[in-house]
């Protein structure tokens, strides 16, 4: 089974420069960015069954990742204006 990587730069390549800038200048963005990537690593470990968990647990983590991505995307869009 191939695992798709969901790092933020891969997911939103058009925001590469803004991601870097916000990570350096905005502590809230940096915290959410780090949390997003930690949750992504956790999900990937679950998907590869390195850390087997119940399906509902994996789905909860995926939903959390989606909410974090939405918040980060909103901050990126706002910074681009």
Number of C-alpha atoms within 10 A of each C-alpha: 5 6 10 8 12 17 16 18 13 11 12 14 12 10 17 14 11 16 23 12 15 18 17 11 11 11 11 13 19 18 11 16 20 13 15 22 17 14 18 21 15 17 23 19 16 18 18 12 10 10 11 12 12 8 10 9 13 18 12 12 16 17 13 16 21 15 13 18 21 12 14 21 16 12 17 19 11 9 12 9 5
